[in-house]
């Protein structure tokens, strides 16, 4: 089984789509942990605010299989429309942050909407850009970027109290 940390975000009906995406992921594998839902302003556009969360997902699939057999079908089921505008509003966006503890894209470690929820579920992870504990990175980002927890949408959970 491969441990995979996923970042999920939505700014079209996010209160419904974020928990629904987690429910759909659970149909494809084992969700071990999840963060709170975090609200943040839209990045790159004047669109509605986003809700973001991170989960630890266990899967037997390889990276490309995970994208093709799980992530893309879930995004399609929730009505994700891909356009040339990478900042366009979306029903759901699911990104792979870590696969087998390997970073999938260094840009993630500078984005508050990824780092802050991720730090809730993997606080001892070392930021590959700074080598500091990811909790410290999250603390710094919280001081300069507005984000607010939305516990009524999604509270932190582990595999023993999975609820969405």
C-alpha positions in Angstrom: 0.0 0.0 0.0 1.2 3.5 -0.9 0.6 6.4 1.5 -0.5 9.4 -0.5 -1.2 12.8 0.9 -3.9 14.7 -1.2 -4.9 18.3 -1.2 -8.5 19.0 -2.0 -10.0 22.3 -2.9 -13.3 23.7 -4.1 -14.9 27.1 -4.6 -18.1 26.0 -6.3 -20.5 24.7 -3.7 -17.5 23.8 -1.5 -19.5 23.0 1.6 -21.0 20.0 -0.4 -18.2 19.2 -2.8 -15.3 18.9 -0.3 -17.0 16.3 2.0 -18.4 14.5 -1.1 -15.0 14.2 -2.6 -13.7 12.6 0.6 -16.6 10.2 0.6 -15.9 9.2 -3.0 -12.2 8.7 -2.2 -13.2 6.3 0.6 -14.8 4.1 -2.1 -11.4 3.7 -3.8 -9.1 3.2 -0.8 -8.4 3.7 2.9 -8.5 7.3 4.3 -6.4 7.3 7.4 -6.5 11.0 8.4 -8.1 14.2 7.3 -7.7 17.9 8.2 -10.2 20.5 9.0 -11.8 22.4 6.1 -9.9 25.8 5.7 -11.4 28.8 4.0 -9.1 31.1 2.0 -9.4 33.7 -0.6 -9.2 32.7 -4.3 -5.6 32.8 -5.6 -5.1 34.3 -9.1 -8.6 35.5 -9.6 -11.5 37.4 -8.0 -13.5 34.2 -7.7 -15.3 33.0 -4.6 -13.4 31.8 -1.6 -12.0 28.3 -1.5 -12.4 25.6 1.0 -9.4 23.3 1.2 -8.4 20.1 3.2 -5.8 17.4 3.1 -6.2 13.7 3.6 -3.9 10.7 4.0 -5.1 8.1 1.5 -3.7 4.5 1.3 -3.8 2.8 -2.1 -2.3 -0.1 -3.9 -2.2 2.0 -7.2 0.9 3.6 -8.6 1.0 7.3 -9.1 -0.3 7.5 -12.7 -2.9 4.8 -12.0 -4.1 6.8 -9.0 -4.6 9.9 -11.2 -6.4 8.0 -14.0 -8.5 5.5 -12.0 -9.3 7.6 -8.9 -8.6 11.3 -9.0 -9.8 12.2 -12.5 -13.0 10.1 -12.2 -13.9 11.7 -8.9 -13.3 15.2 -10.3 -15.4 14.4 -13.3 -18.2 12.9 -11.2 -18.3 16.2 -9.2 -18.5 18.2 -12.4 -14.9 19.5 -12.7 -14.5 21.5 -15.9 -10.9 22.0 -17.0 -10.3 25.2 -18.9 -7.3 27.2 -20.1 -7.7 29.4 -17.1 -5.9 27.5 -14.3 -7.5 29.9 -11.8 -11.1 29.4 -12.9 -13.6 28.4 -10.1 -14.0 24.6 -9.7 -16.2 22.1 -8.0 -13.2 20.1 -6.9 -9.5 20.0 -7.4 -7.5 17.0 -6.1 -3.7 17.3 -6.1 -1.2 14.7 -5.0 1.2 16.4 -2.5 3.2 13.3 -1.4 3.4 9.8 -2.8 5.4 7.4 -0.7 6.8 10.4 1.2 8.2 11.9 -2.0 7.1 15.5 -2.8 5.2 15.7 -6.1 5.7 19.4 -6.7 7.9 21.9 -4.7 5.4 24.7 -5.3 3.0 23.1 -2.7 5.4 24.0 0.2 4.9 27.7 -0.4 1.0 27.6 -0.6 -0.8 28.3 2.6 -4.0 26.5 1.4 -1.9 23.3 1.0 0.6 23.7 3.9 -1.8 24.7 6.7 -4.3 21.8 6.3 -1.4 19.4 5.6 0.4 20.4 8.8 -2.7 19.3 10.7 -2.3 15.7 9.6 1.5 15.4 9.1 3.0 18.0 11.5 6.5 16.4 11.7 7.0 16.4 7.9 10.1 18.4 6.9 9.5 21.2 4.3 11.8 20.1 1.4 12.5 23.8 0.5 13.5 25.1 4.0 14.1 21.9 6.0 12.0 23.3 8.8 9.2 21.4 10.4 6.0 21.9 8.3 4.2 23.1 11.4 6.7 26.0 11.5 6.0 26.8 7.8 2.3 26.7 8.5 2.7 29.0 11.5 4.6 31.6 9.4 2.0 31.4 6.6 -0.8 31.9 9.1 0.8 35.2 10.1 0.7 36.6 6.6 -2.2 35.0 4.9 -5.8 34.9 6.0 -7.3 31.4 6.5 -10.0 30.3 8.8 -11.1 26.8 9.8 -14.6 25.8 8.9 -15.3 22.9 11.3 -19.0 22.9 10.4 -18.0 21.6 7.0 -15.2 19.2 7.9 -13.4 18.5 11.2 -10.1 16.8 11.6 -10.5 13.0 11.6 -8.6 9.8 11.6 -9.6 6.4 10.3 -11.4 5.6 13.6 -13.8 8.6 13.4 -14.2 9.2 9.7 -17.0 11.5 9.1 -17.8 14.0 6.4 
